[in-house]
Amino acid sequence: MNGKPTRFSWGRRAAQWAALWAIVVGAATAGWNGYWYTVGRMAVKRDAPQPSPPPTAPPPTERSTQKDAPLGARLGELAIPKLGAVIPVYEGVREQELRRGVGHYPASDWPGEKGHVVLSGHRDTVFRRFGELKIGDALVIRTDRAAIHYRIVNIRIVDDDDRTVLVDKARPTLTVTTCYPFRLIGRAPKRCIVTARPVRVEALAFPRG
């Protein structure tokens, strides 16, 4: 032995460095995903009971200020009374929005318009208890102008490539989507689609902002 590195020793050293690099990358990826998972879970706040003023007429149906909202803008919040939860709603359904709360499909309408409101959220963060909802339960969208109360009228499971959820509706409708099954680890092959109809609107006497 002359002390010079052999092909075997170089190969073993390269394998050791490759293994170390894989560990570092894996730890960094897990840390990054864990951070955003925590952010998503923390986005869900406990919803304090709200007083119920008498119902008012729906706001005018002119084009909402939401139409001019940039991606990532906060539009309001989605309250789920049965779960005691309130979640911020952002314009867009990119990962940037879905990591922080519920995303609003830009091509869909917004309360105050005669149309179809479509929201989406992650099943393992903001919608981790979504499977507890039943037909007849309430959903509430709160904006700076009003609180729009909805009642769930249908819950169905569809394939992940089903686009019928985005079609126009003949009457005001709220659709909320998330991945399914809820407790599956890994990529979910289905979508849970919750459809709700408006039942009343509580207009704010003095809009915020």
C-alpha positions as CSV (number, residue, x, y, z in Angstrom):
1,M,0.0,0.0,0.0
2,N,1.5,3.4,-1.0
3,G,-1.1,5.5,0.8
4,K,-2.6,6.8,-2.4
5,P,-6.4,6.9,-2.7
6,T,-7.7,3.9,-4.6
7,R,-10.7,3.8,-6.9
8,F,-12.6,2.0,-4.3
9,S,-11.9,4.6,-1.6
10,W,-12.9,7.5,-3.9
11,G,-16.1,5.7,-4.8
12,R,-16.9,5.1,-1.1
13,R,-16.2,8.8,-0.3
14,A,-18.4,9.9,-3.2
15,A,-21.2,7.7,-1.9
16,Q,-20.8,9.1,1.6
17,W,-21.1,12.7,0.2
18,A,-24.1,11.8,-1.9
19,A,-25.8,10.3,1.1
20,L,-25.0,13.4,3.2
21,W,-26.4,15.6,0.5
22,A,-29.6,13.6,0.3
23,I,-30.0,13.9,4.0
24,V,-29.5,17.7,3.9
25,V,-31.9,18.1,1.0
26,G,-34.5,15.9,2.6
27,A,-34.3,17.7,5.9
28,A,-34.6,21.1,4.2
29,T,-37.6,19.9,2.2
30,A,-39.3,18.5,5.2
31,G,-38.6,21.7,7.1
32,W,-40.0,23.9,4.3
33,N,-43.2,21.8,3.9
34,G,-43.6,21.6,7.7
35,Y,-43.4,25.4,7.9
36,W,-46.2,25.9,5.3
37,Y,-48.3,23.2,6.8
38,T,-48.1,25.0,10.1
39,V,-49.0,28.3,8.4
40,G,-52.0,26.7,6.8
41,R,-53.2,25.2,10.1
42,M,-52.7,28.5,11.9
43,A,-54.8,30.3,9.3
44,V,-57.9,28.7,10.8
45,K,-59.1,30.9,13.7
46,R,-61.8,30.1,16.2
47,D,-65.0,31.9,15.3
48,A,-66.6,33.8,18.1
49,P,-70.4,33.7,18.0
50,Q,-71.8,36.6,16.0
51,P,-75.0,38.6,16.8
52,S,-77.8,38.1,14.2
53,P,-79.3,41.3,13.1
54,P,-82.4,41.1,11.0
55,P,-81.9,40.0,7.4
56,T,-81.6,42.7,4.8
57,A,-81.9,42.8,1.1
58,P,-78.8,41.5,-0.8
59,P,-76.3,44.2,-1.8
60,P,-76.7,45.6,-5.4
61,T,-75.5,43.2,-8.1
62,E,-73.2,45.6,-9.9
63,R,-69.6,44.4,-10.5
64,S,-67.8,43.9,-7.3
65,T,-64.5,45.4,-6.4
66,Q,-63.2,41.8,-6.3
67,K,-63.0,41.9,-10.1
68,D,-60.1,44.3,-9.9
69,A,-58.3,42.4,-7.0
70,P,-54.8,41.2,-7.8
71,L,-53.8,37.6,-7.2
72,G,-53.0,37.2,-3.5
73,A,-55.3,40.0,-2.3
74,R,-57.4,39.2,0.7
75,L,-61.1,39.3,-0.2
76,G,-62.7,38.4,3.1
77,E,-63.2,35.3,5.1
78,L,-65.1,32.0,5.1
79,A,-66.8,31.1,8.4
80,I,-67.9,27.6,9.2
81,P,-70.2,27.8,12.3
82,K,-70.4,24.1,12.8
83,L,-66.6,23.8,13.1
84,G,-66.3,27.1,15.0
85,A,-63.8,28.2,12.3
86,V,-63.1,31.3,10.3
87,I,-60.5,31.2,7.4
88,P,-59.2,34.1,5.3
89,V,-60.1,34.1,1.6
90,Y,-57.5,35.2,-1.0
91,E,-57.8,35.9,-4.7
92,G,-56.3,33.0,-6.7
93,V,-55.9,29.3,-6.2
94,R,-52.1,29.1,-6.6
95,E,-50.0,27.4,-3.9
96,Q,-49.2,30.9,-2.6
97,E,-52.9,31.5,-1.7
98,L,-53.8,28.0,-0.7
99,R,-50.9,27.8,1.8
100,R,-52.3,30.8,3.7
101,G,-56.0,30.1,3.6
102,V,-58.9,29.5,1.1
103,G,-58.5,30.5,-2.5
104,H,-61.1,32.1,-4.8
105,Y,-61.2,31.0,-8.4
106,P,-60.6,34.3,-10.3
107,A,-62.9,33.2,-13.1
108,S,-65.9,32.8,-10.8
109,D,-68.1,35.4,-9.2
110,W,-68.1,37.0,-5.8
111,P,-71.0,37.7,-3.4
112,G,-72.8,40.8,-4.6
113,E,-72.9,39.4,-8.2
114,K,-75.6,37.1,-9.6
115,G,-73.5,34.1,-10.2
116,H,-71.3,31.2,-9.0
117,V,-68.7,31.7,-6.3
118,V,-66.1,29.0,-6.2
119,L,-63.6,28.5,-3.4
120,S,-60.9,25.9,-2.8
121,G,-58.7,24.8,0.1
122,H,-56.3,22.1,1.2
123,R,-57.8,19.1,3.0
124,D,-54.9,18.7,5.5
125,T,-54.7,22.4,6.7
126,V,-57.6,24.8,6.4
127,F,-60.2,22.1,5.6
128,R,-58.9,19.3,7.8
129,R,-62.3,18.9,9.5
130,F,-64.3,19.4,6.3
131,G,-65.6,15.8,6.3
132,E,-67.8,16.7,9.3
133,L,-70.0,18.9,7.3
134,K,-73.5,17.7,6.3
135,I,-76.4,18.9,4.1
136,G,-78.2,21.7,6.0
137,D,-75.0,23.1,7.7
138,A,-74.2,26.8,7.3
139,L,-71.3,28.5,5.6
140,V,-70.8,32.3,5.8
141,I,-68.7,34.6,3.5
142,R,-67.8,37.8,5.2
143,T,-66.6,40.8,3.2
144,D,-66.1,44.4,4.0
145,R,-69.7,45.1,3.0
146,A,-71.8,42.2,4.3
147,A,-72.1,38.7,5.7
148,I,-73.6,36.3,3.2
149,H,-75.2,33.2,4.8
150,Y,-75.4,30.0,2.8
151,R,-77.0,26.6,3.5
152,I,-75.3,23.4,2.2
153,V,-77.6,21.7,-0.3
154,N,-75.4,19.0,-1.8
155,I,-72.1,17.1,-1.1
156,R,-70.6,14.9,-3.8
157,I,-67.3,13.2,-4.7
158,V,-65.8,13.6,-8.2
159,D,-62.6,12.7,-10.0
160,D,-59.8,15.2,-9.7
161,D,-60.1,16.2,-13.4
162,D,-63.8,17.0,-13.2
163,R,-64.4,20.6,-14.3
164,T,-68.1,20.7,-14.0
165,V,-67.6,22.5,-10.7
166,L,-66.6,25.6,-12.6
167,V,-69.7,25.9,-14.8
168,D,-72.0,28.9,-14.7
169,K,-75.1,28.6,-12.5
170,A,-78.6,29.9,-13.1
171,R,-78.9,31.2,-9.6
172,P,-76.5,32.4,-6.9
173,T,-74.4,29.5,-5.7
174,L,-71.4,28.9,-3.5
175,T,-69.2,25.9,-4.3
176,V,-66.3,24.9,-2.0
177,T,-63.8,22.2,-3.2
178,T,-61.1,20.2,-1.5
179,C,-59.1,17.0,-2.1
180,Y,-60.5,13.6,-1.1
181,P,-60.2,11.2,0.7
182,F,-59.5,13.5,3.6
183,R,-57.1,11.3,5.5
184,L,-55.2,9.9,2.6
185,I,-51.4,10.4,2.7
186,G,-50.1,11.5,-0.7
187,R,-51.8,12.7,-3.8
188,A,-55.6,12.5,-3.5
189,P,-57.4,11.1,-6.6
190,K,-60.8,12.6,-5.9
191,R,-62.4,16.0,-5.0
192,C,-65.1,16.7,-2.4
193,I,-67.5,19.3,-3.8
194,V,-69.8,21.1,-1.4
195,T,-72.7,23.2,-2.9
196,A,-74.5,25.8,-0.9
197,R,-77.3,28.4,-1.6
198,P,-77.6,31.9,-0.1
199,V,-80.4,32.2,2.6
200,R,-79.8,35.7,3.9
201,V,-77.5,38.7,3.8
202,E,-76.5,40.9,6.7
203,A,-75.4,44.2,5.2
204,L,-73.0,46.3,7.2
205,A,-74.3,49.8,8.0
206,F,-70.8,51.2,7.8
207,P,-68.6,49.2,5.5
208,R,-65.0,48.8,6.8
209,G,-62.1,50.6,5.2
